[in-house]
């Protein structure tokens, strides 16, 4: 037996009931985190999580596992720092080993314009209590000895920023830790149960329709990743969201020692090393909106060539697996959380490329919203109503890949 053998989880599967206090559509990290926090923090256990496929089969199982809080606007920095703090204690809280590892995140810069942007980000982070410091090329080399500061003669490293709190965790273990914690407290989790319509009584949403029949609910929460605009439309809600594919891949194993997560904000690529020694690489989401989850050789070649300029040793590695998730990107590149203006229907969406790192805080805050009926201050700036009020939370540069 080795450290990668999965721990046997304690799961209690139940038949669906006709009525729940809360129905959560989407059995990924955000939906299960909300269910867990409803039960653990508020004692609300008459909750159902409905997943069209199997738990964690969507974007939660197709991400690149990076956790960070070095964002560009104060509202995002505070929110994601809270999520980082929750991740730091998640193994203790759930009793599950999620393979959480604090590695630090290094964002490399290749132009003076990029250096100015990173200096501004560093100042915002510092003012909001998140540690992000500027580093010189020599300091970047000390953090990551494998780094070629000349960038292969094409992308010389001028410096960058370093975010010591950057971390990674195993995505499927995070999902199942929340699933187990919720189920142990009485939450029902139903796999292979798609929602084909919303039930309505006048303007109020009163439940969901599944292929096996209706399920009534006092509150329906959408935690759908992908076709969220279609689900919201069933409630008469139009979302400022477009869905884009995001590809990533892993290589064969390499001797441990890459150290920090390495990212280039201008080349739009990032690399981290998994516990197995594999190099996990990703880039920006595809510009054309689509629900397609097909991978492409073009992305593989584009990402690997850029990474090889910065980390020459990667040229000798082989690609083992490539995958595509689909990202719901809001008009201002920030998430949308809370009420929708339709009674009985709330939402968490618009996570773009950074949904995984928000799982603990999003679930906690949405659970508080459902339990109390009041929008928590931490997520109030990310309400859907901000678009009608012409108060966007524009933070496009903070994706690190866009």
C-alpha positions as CSV (number, residue, x, y, z in Angstrom):
1,X,0.0,0.0,0.0
2,X,1.3,3.5,-0.8
3,X,0.3,7.1,-0.1
4,X,-1.9,7.2,-3.3
5,X,-4.2,4.4,-2.4
6,X,-7.6,6.1,-1.8
7,X,-9.1,6.1,1.7
8,X,-12.4,4.2,1.8
9,X,-15.1,6.9,2.2
10,X,-18.1,6.7,4.4
11,X,-21.0,7.4,2.0
12,X,-24.7,7.0,2.6
13,X,-26.8,6.9,-0.6
14,X,-30.5,7.6,-0.4
15,X,-33.5,7.5,-2.7
16,X,-34.8,11.0,-3.7
17,X,-37.6,12.5,-1.6
18,X,-40.4,14.5,-3.2
19,X,-39.6,17.6,-1.1
20,X,-36.4,19.2,0.3
21,X,-35.7,22.5,2.0
22,X,-32.9,23.2,-0.5
23,X,-32.1,21.6,-3.9
24,X,-28.7,22.3,-5.3
25,X,-28.2,21.6,-9.0
26,X,-24.6,20.6,-9.7
27,X,-22.5,18.0,-7.9
28,X,-19.2,19.6,-8.3
29,X,-17.1,21.4,-5.7
30,X,-19.2,24.5,-5.4
31,X,-22.5,22.6,-5.0
32,X,-21.1,20.1,-2.5
33,X,-19.4,22.8,-0.5
34,X,-22.6,24.7,-0.2
35,X,-24.4,21.5,0.9
36,X,-21.7,20.7,3.5
37,X,-21.7,24.2,5.0
38,X,-25.5,24.3,5.1
39,X,-25.4,21.1,7.2
40,X,-22.2,21.8,9.2
41,X,-22.6,25.5,10.0
42,X,-26.4,26.0,9.9
43,X,-27.9,22.6,10.8
44,X,-29.9,22.6,7.5
45,X,-29.7,18.9,6.4
46,X,-32.9,18.5,4.4
47,X,-30.9,19.2,1.3
48,X,-30.5,17.4,-2.0
49,X,-27.5,17.8,-4.4
50,X,-28.5,16.7,-8.0
51,X,-25.7,15.8,-10.4
52,X,-26.4,15.0,-14.0
53,X,-23.4,12.7,-14.3
54,X,-21.2,11.5,-11.4
55,X,-19.9,13.6,-8.6
56,X,-17.0,15.8,-9.7
57,X,-17.4,14.8,-13.4
58,X,-17.6,18.4,-14.7
59,X,-15.2,21.3,-14.2
60,X,-14.2,20.2,-10.7
61,X,-12.5,17.2,-12.2
62,X,-11.0,19.1,-15.2
63,X,-9.1,22.0,-13.6
64,X,-5.5,22.6,-12.7
65,X,-5.8,22.7,-8.9
66,X,-4.2,26.0,-8.2
67,X,-5.2,27.9,-5.0
68,X,-4.2,31.6,-4.7
69,X,-5.5,35.1,-3.7
70,X,-3.2,37.5,-5.6
71,X,-6.1,39.2,-7.4
72,X,-6.2,42.8,-8.8
73,X,-9.2,44.4,-7.0
74,X,-9.7,44.6,-3.2
75,X,-13.1,42.7,-3.3
76,X,-11.5,39.7,-5.0
77,X,-8.4,39.7,-2.9
78,X,-10.5,39.6,0.3
79,X,-12.8,36.8,-1.0
80,X,-10.0,34.6,-2.3
81,X,-7.8,35.1,0.8
82,X,-10.7,33.8,2.9
83,X,-10.9,30.8,0.6
84,X,-7.1,30.2,0.9
85,X,-7.5,30.3,4.7
86,X,-10.4,27.8,4.6
87,X,-8.3,25.5,2.3
88,X,-5.5,25.6,4.9
89,X,-7.7,24.0,7.5
90,X,-9.9,21.8,5.3
91,X,-8.0,18.6,6.0
92,X,-8.4,19.1,9.7
93,X,-12.0,20.1,9.4
94,X,-13.1,17.2,7.2
95,X,-10.6,14.5,8.3
96,X,-9.8,13.9,4.7
97,X,-6.3,14.1,3.1
98,X,-6.8,16.4,0.1
99,X,-3.1,16.5,-0.7
100,X,-2.9,20.2,0.1
101,X,0.5,21.7,-0.4
102,X,1.6,25.4,0.0
103,X,4.2,26.0,-2.8
104,X,4.1,29.7,-3.5
105,X,3.2,31.1,-6.9
106,X,5.6,33.0,-9.1
107,X,4.3,35.2,-11.9
108,X,7.0,36.0,-14.4
109,X,7.0,39.2,-16.4
110,X,8.8,39.9,-19.7
111,X,8.1,43.6,-20.3
112,X,8.2,46.9,-18.4
113,X,4.5,47.3,-18.9
114,X,4.0,43.9,-17.2
115,X,6.3,45.0,-14.3
116,X,4.1,48.1,-13.7
117,X,1.0,45.9,-13.6
118,X,2.6,43.5,-11.1
119,X,3.7,46.4,-8.9
120,X,0.2,47.6,-8.8
121,X,-1.1,44.2,-8.0
122,X,1.4,43.7,-5.2
123,X,0.4,47.0,-3.6
124,X,-3.3,46.1,-3.7
125,X,-2.6,42.7,-2.3
126,X,-0.5,44.1,0.5
127,X,-3.1,46.7,1.4
128,X,-5.7,43.9,1.7
129,X,-3.6,41.7,3.9
130,X,-2.4,39.2,1.2
131,X,1.4,38.7,0.8
132,X,2.6,39.3,-2.7
133,X,6.1,40.7,-3.2
134,X,8.1,41.9,-6.3
135,X,11.1,39.8,-7.2
136,X,14.1,40.4,-9.4
137,X,15.3,37.9,-12.1
138,X,17.9,36.6,-9.7
139,X,15.3,36.1,-7.0
140,X,13.1,34.2,-9.5
141,X,16.1,32.0,-10.3
142,X,16.7,31.3,-6.7
143,X,13.1,30.2,-6.2
144,X,13.2,28.0,-9.3
145,X,16.7,27.0,-10.3
146,X,15.4,25.2,-13.5
147,X,14.3,28.6,-14.9
148,X,16.1,30.0,-18.0
149,X,16.2,33.7,-17.4
150,X,16.9,34.4,-21.0
151,X,13.6,32.7,-22.0
152,X,15.4,30.9,-24.7
153,X,16.5,34.2,-26.1
154,X,13.0,35.1,-26.9
155,X,11.2,35.8,-23.6
156,X,13.8,37.2,-21.2
157,X,12.6,37.4,-17.6
158,X,12.5,41.0,-16.3
159,X,11.2,40.0,-12.9
160,X,7.8,39.3,-11.5
161,X,5.8,38.8,-8.4
162,X,5.8,36.1,-5.8
163,X,2.8,35.0,-3.8
164,X,4.0,32.8,-1.0
165,X,0.4,31.5,-0.1
166,X,-0.1,29.9,-3.5
167,X,-0.9,26.2,-3.1
168,X,-2.4,23.2,-4.8
169,X,-4.7,20.4,-3.7
170,X,-6.0,17.2,-5.3
171,X,-9.3,18.2,-7.0
172,X,-11.2,14.9,-6.7
173,X,-10.3,14.6,-3.1
174,X,-11.7,18.1,-2.4
175,X,-15.0,17.2,-4.0
176,X,-15.4,13.9,-2.2
177,X,-14.3,15.4,1.2
178,X,-17.2,17.8,0.9
179,X,-19.5,15.0,-0.4
180,X,-18.7,12.7,2.5
181,X,-19.0,15.5,5.1
182,X,-22.4,16.5,3.7
183,X,-23.8,13.0,3.5
184,X,-22.6,12.1,7.0
185,X,-24.8,15.0,8.2
186,X,-27.9,13.9,6.4
187,X,-27.6,15.6,3.0
188,X,-28.8,13.5,0.0
189,X,-26.5,13.3,-3.0
190,X,-28.1,12.0,-6.2
191,X,-25.9,11.1,-9.1
192,X,-27.1,10.7,-12.7
193,X,-30.1,12.9,-11.9
194,X,-30.3,15.8,-14.5
195,X,-32.6,18.7,-14.1
196,X,-34.7,19.2,-17.2
197,X,-36.8,22.1,-16.0
198,X,-37.6,24.3,-13.0
199,X,-41.0,24.2,-11.3
200,X,-42.6,27.6,-10.9
201,X,-45.6,29.0,-9.1
202,X,-46.1,32.4,-10.7
203,X,-42.8,34.2,-10.5
204,X,-41.4,31.9,-7.7
205,X,-39.3,28.9,-8.3
206,X,-40.7,26.0,-6.3
207,X,-38.5,23.0,-7.3
208,X,-37.0,21.1,-10.2
209,X,-38.2,18.5,-12.7
210,X,-36.1,15.4,-13.3
211,X,-36.6,12.5,-15.6
212,X,-37.9,10.6,-12.6
213,X,-40.4,13.3,-11.7
214,X,-40.7,16.6,-9.8
215,X,-38.9,17.5,-6.6
216,X,-40.2,20.5,-4.6
217,X,-37.9,22.8,-2.7
218,X,-38.0,26.0,-0.7
219,X,-34.9,27.2,-2.5
220,X,-33.1,26.0,-5.7
221,X,-29.5,26.9,-6.0
222,X,-27.7,26.6,-9.3
223,X,-24.1,25.5,-9.0
224,X,-24.0,24.3,-12.6
225,X,-20.7,24.5,-14.5
226,X,-21.2,24.8,-18.2
227,X,-24.8,25.1,-19.3
228,X,-25.7,27.5,-16.5
229,X,-27.3,30.0,-18.9
230,X,-29.8,27.4,-20.0
231,X,-30.8,26.5,-16.4
232,X,-31.1,30.2,-15.5
233,X,-33.3,30.8,-18.5
234,X,-35.8,28.3,-17.1
235,X,-36.3,30.7,-14.2
236,X,-36.5,33.7,-16.6
237,X,-33.0,34.9,-15.7
238,X,-30.7,36.1,-18.4
239,X,-27.0,35.9,-17.3
240,X,-24.1,38.0,-18.7
241,X,-22.1,34.8,-19.1
242,X,-20.4,33.0,-22.0
243,X,-19.0,29.5,-21.9
244,X,-15.5,28.8,-23.2
245,X,-13.3,25.7,-23.3
246,X,-10.2,25.5,-21.2
247,X,-7.5,22.9,-21.9
248,X,-4.7,21.5,-19.8
249,X,-2.4,18.5,-19.8
250,X,0.1,16.5,-17.7
251,X,3.5,15.0,-18.6
252,X,5.2,11.9,-17.3
253,X,7.0,12.1,-14.0
254,X,10.0,14.3,-13.3
255,X,12.2,14.3,-10.2
256,X,10.5,16.4,-7.5
257,X,11.9,19.8,-7.0
258,X,10.2,22.3,-9.3
259,X,9.3,24.2,-6.2
260,X,6.8,27.0,-6.8
261,X,4.0,27.2,-9.3
262,X,5.5,29.0,-12.3
263,X,3.3,31.3,-14.4
264,X,3.8,33.9,-17.0
265,X,1.1,36.6,-17.1
266,X,2.2,37.7,-20.6
267,X,2.8,34.2,-22.2
268,X,-0.5,33.1,-20.6
269,X,0.9,29.8,-19.4
270,X,1.4,28.1,-16.0
271,X,3.1,25.0,-14.7
272,X,2.9,23.1,-11.4
273,X,4.2,19.8,-10.2
274,X,1.9,17.1,-8.9
275,X,2.6,14.8,-6.0
276,X,3.4,12.1,-8.5
277,X,6.1,14.3,-10.1
278,X,4.0,15.0,-13.2
279,X,4.2,18.5,-14.7
280,X,0.7,20.0,-15.0
281,X,0.4,22.7,-17.7
282,X,-2.3,25.0,-18.8
283,X,-3.0,28.2,-20.7
284,X,-5.8,30.7,-21.5
285,X,-9.3,29.6,-22.4
286,X,-10.3,29.3,-26.0
287,X,-11.6,32.6,-27.5
288,X,-14.6,31.0,-29.2
289,X,-17.6,30.3,-26.9
290,X,-18.7,26.7,-27.2
291,X,-19.8,23.7,-25.0
292,X,-17.3,21.4,-26.8
293,X,-14.9,19.5,-24.6
294,X,-12.7,18.4,-27.4
295,X,-8.9,18.8,-27.0
296,X,-6.6,20.1,-29.7
297,X,-3.0,19.6,-30.8
298,X,-2.8,23.3,-31.4
299,X,-3.2,24.1,-27.7
300,X,-0.7,21.3,-26.8
301,X,1.9,22.7,-29.1
302,X,1.3,26.3,-28.1
303,X,1.6,25.7,-24.4
304,X,4.5,23.3,-24.5
305,X,6.6,25.5,-26.7
306,X,6.1,28.5,-24.4
307,X,6.9,26.5,-21.3
308,X,10.0,25.0,-22.9
309,X,11.4,28.5,-23.4
310,X,11.2,29.1,-19.6
311,X,11.9,25.6,-18.3
312,X,14.1,23.9,-20.9
313,X,14.1,20.5,-19.2
314,X,10.4,20.1,-20.1
315,X,11.5,19.4,-23.8
316,X,12.4,15.9,-22.8
317,X,9.1,15.1,-21.1
318,X,6.2,13.3,-22.7
319,X,2.5,14.3,-22.6
320,X,0.4,11.6,-20.8
321,X,-3.1,13.1,-20.7
322,X,-4.9,16.1,-22.0
323,X,-8.4,17.3,-21.1
324,X,-10.9,20.2,-21.6
325,X,-13.2,21.8,-19.1
326,X,-15.7,24.5,-19.9
327,X,-15.6,27.9,-18.2
328,X,-18.5,30.2,-17.5
329,X,-17.0,33.6,-18.0
330,X,-18.9,36.7,-16.9
331,X,-18.8,40.0,-18.6
332,X,-16.4,41.5,-16.1
333,X,-14.5,38.2,-15.5
334,X,-15.6,38.1,-11.8
335,X,-18.0,35.5,-10.3
336,X,-21.7,36.0,-9.7
337,X,-23.1,34.9,-6.3
338,X,-26.3,35.3,-4.5
339,X,-29.9,36.1,-5.5
340,X,-31.2,36.4,-9.0
341,X,-34.2,38.6,-8.5
342,X,-36.4,35.5,-8.8
343,X,-37.8,34.3,-5.5
344,X,-36.6,30.8,-4.6
345,X,-33.7,30.7,-7.1
346,X,-30.1,31.7,-6.3
347,X,-26.9,31.1,-8.2
348,X,-23.1,30.8,-8.0
349,X,-21.5,31.0,-11.5
350,X,-19.2,33.1,-13.7
351,X,-16.0,31.5,-12.2
352,X,-14.1,31.5,-15.4
353,X,-10.7,29.9,-14.8
354,X,-10.5,30.2,-11.1
355,X,-13.5,28.2,-9.7
356,X,-11.4,25.5,-7.9
357,X,-9.7,28.0,-5.6
358,X,-13.0,29.5,-4.5
359,X,-14.8,26.2,-3.6
360,X,-14.6,26.6,0.3
361,X,-15.5,30.3,0.4
362,X,-18.2,30.1,-2.2
363,X,-19.9,27.2,-0.5
364,X,-19.6,28.8,2.9
365,X,-21.0,32.2,1.8
366,X,-23.8,30.7,-0.4
367,X,-24.9,28.6,2.6
368,X,-25.0,31.6,4.8
369,X,-27.1,33.4,2.1
370,X,-29.6,30.6,1.9
371,X,-29.7,30.0,5.7
372,X,-30.2,33.7,6.7
373,X,-31.8,35.3,3.6
374,X,-29.2,38.1,3.8
375,X,-26.2,38.5,1.4
376,X,-22.9,38.2,3.3
377,X,-20.7,41.3,2.9
378,X,-17.9,39.2,1.5
379,X,-19.9,38.3,-1.7
380,X,-22.2,41.4,-1.9
381,X,-20.0,43.0,-4.5
382,X,-20.4,40.0,-6.8
383,X,-24.2,40.1,-6.9
384,X,-25.9,39.7,-10.3
385,X,-27.5,43.1,-9.8
386,X,-24.1,44.9,-10.3
387,X,-24.5,44.7,-14.0
388,X,-27.8,46.5,-14.0
389,X,-26.3,49.1,-11.6
390,X,-23.3,49.5,-14.0
391,X,-20.9,48.6,-11.2
392,X,-18.7,45.8,-12.7
393,X,-16.0,44.0,-10.8
394,X,-13.5,44.1,-13.7
395,X,-10.5,41.9,-13.0
396,X,-9.6,40.3,-16.3
397,X,-5.9,40.4,-15.7
398,X,-6.1,38.3,-12.5
399,X,-6.9,35.1,-14.4
400,X,-3.2,34.8,-15.1
401,X,-4.3,33.2,-18.4
402,X,-6.1,36.0,-20.1
